[in-house]
Amino acid sequence: MSKEEFLGILKNGLNDFPEGELSDILFYYKDYFDLATEQGKNYDEIVNELGDPYDVVRKYRYNKENPILSPSIVVSDSSDNQQVSRNFKSKNNYEKNSYIYKKKNNHSSNLIFSLLIIALSFILLGPSILGIAGVIGSIFLAVIVSSFSLSVAGTITLIGKVVHGIGLTILPEFIVDFPNSVLAFSVLGSIFLFIFSVLLLYYFIKLLIHWSKKFFNWSSRKIKGER
């Protein structure tokens, strides 16, 4: 049995273990294979020392379900291999602790770097995005207010012309001279423009909220992933 097959059996058999615990177990046995190979042993000899991988999986699962037992790295119970296991553990524990320490340092560095990137994004891009959103929002509001005002003014003018000249004295003469059909189409156009502008503003705000949620979700996943 090769090293890859041995580790593959462990990985598949313990795939429901916490990621950190599974990584430590696989690291231990991978390192055991590497060191034993450097000592001139072949894979069959190493597997005999470690024991059948399926038995190793069963022992890990048994220890998991019975936490009163020591959750140390599982090796073969053969008395011929106990001394080999003890010698290896003393060396491997130091290397494993060093590996975990480096891994934690890397995670801390990545977390700090991610926080800096997110903070710089807020500082550099925040004002620009808010400015662009403010300009577009102001344009929409101006169009909405203008179209609403034109709709109201056109409706009043049209009603005034139809109902015996009510209120026509306060309107400019060139507006009063417009045909009723032109005023009617102008009012309809203003109403449609008002409705269309309101819909555009609604979807623009909805899009901004959607992008903001995606950014915050990405930031949260990035920070949690580096912890």
C-alpha positions, -999 to 999 in steps of 0.1 A, spaced: 0 0 0 14 34 -10 14 65 12 -13 82 -10 -36 52 -6 -31 51 32 -37 89 36 -67 86 12 -83 60 34 -78 81 64 -92 112 47 -123 95 34 -129 76 67 -126 108 88 -141 133 64 -167 144 89 -141 154 115 -135 191 120 -112 205 93 -84 215 117 -84 181 135 -84 162 102 -55 183 88 -34 176 119 -41 138 116 -32 137 79 -1 159 86 11 134 113 9 103 91 23 121 60 52 132 81 56 97 96 58 83 60 84 109 50 107 105 80 105 67 78 112 67 41 143 88 48 154 61 72 154 36 44 121 19 51 96 9 24 59 15 24 50 -20 36 72 -17 66 58 17 75 22 4 71 31 -25 94 43 0 120 12 22 117 -13 -5 114 -41 -11 89 -56 23 79 -92 10 84 -83 0 119 -68 35 125 -100 51 112 -121 29 136 -99 38 165 -102 75 158 -139 72 156 -141 52 188 -119 78 206 -142 105 192 -173 89 206 -155 81 239 -136 113 248 -126 99 282 -99 81 263 -67 99 252 -72 114 217 -35 110 208 -23 99 174 -33 63 168 -6 38 159 -3 0 159 -6 -17 193 22 -41 184 48 -42 212 75 -44 186 66 -10 173 59 9 206 95 22 209 95 33 172 62 51 178 75 69 210 107 80 192 88 93 163 62 111 184 88 131 203 103 144 171 70 148 153 52 167 181 78 195 179 74 197 141 37 196 143 35 223 169 59 244 148 36 238 118 5 249 137 22 280 151 32 290 115 -2 283 103 -18 305 129 7 333 122 -2 331 85 -39 333 93 -34 363 115 -14 380 87 -40 372 61 -68 386 84 -49 419 90 -42 422 53 -79 415 45 -91 441 70 -66 467 55 -79 460 20 -115 464 31 -108 496 50 -88 511 21 -117 502 -2 -141 522 20 -118 551 23 -108 553 -14 -139 541 -32 -166 551 -7 -167 589 -15 -165 583 -52 -194 557 -52 -215 579 -29 -208 609 -51 -218 591 -83 -249 576 -66 -258 611 -53 -255 627 -88 -276 600 -104 -302 601 -76 -304 639 -79 -310 637 -117 -338 612 -111 -353 634 -85 -351 664 -107 -368 646 -136 -395 632 -112 -402 667 -98 -402 684 -132 -424 658 -148 -449 659 -119 -450 697 -120 -455 697 -158 -483 671 -154 -501 691 -128 -496 724 -147 -507 709 -180 -538 693 -164 -548 726 -148 -543 745 -181 -563 720 -201 -592 720 -176 -590 759 -175 -593 761 -213 -622 736 -214 -642 751 -184 -648 786 -196 -613 801 -192 -609 794 -155 -574 805 -143 -562 814 -178 -553 849 -168 -524 837 -147 -508 817 -176 -485 830 -203 -503 837 -236 -482 813 -257 -493 784 -234 -530 794 -237 -526 794 -275 -516 758 -276 -542 735 -290 -560 713 -265 -547 681 -282 -511 693 -278 -517 701 -241 -533 667 -237 -504 648 -252 -480 669 -232 -498 660 -200 -498 623 -209 -461 625 -218 -453 641 -185 -473 615 -166 -455 586 -183 -421 603 -178 -430 607 -141 -440 570 -137 -409 559 -157 -386 580 -136 -401 567 -104 -396 531 -115 -360 538 -126 -352 554 -92 -368 525 -74 -347 499 -93 -316 521 -90 -320 522 -52 -327 484 -52 -295 478 -72 -274 499 -48 -288 479 -18 -281 446 -37 -245 457 -44 -240 468 -8 -252 435 6 -229 416 -18 -200 437 -7 -207 433 30 -213 395 26 -180 392 7 -162 412 35 -178 390 62 -168 358 44 -133 371 38 -128 380 75 -143 348 88 -123 327 64 -90 342 77 -98 337 113 
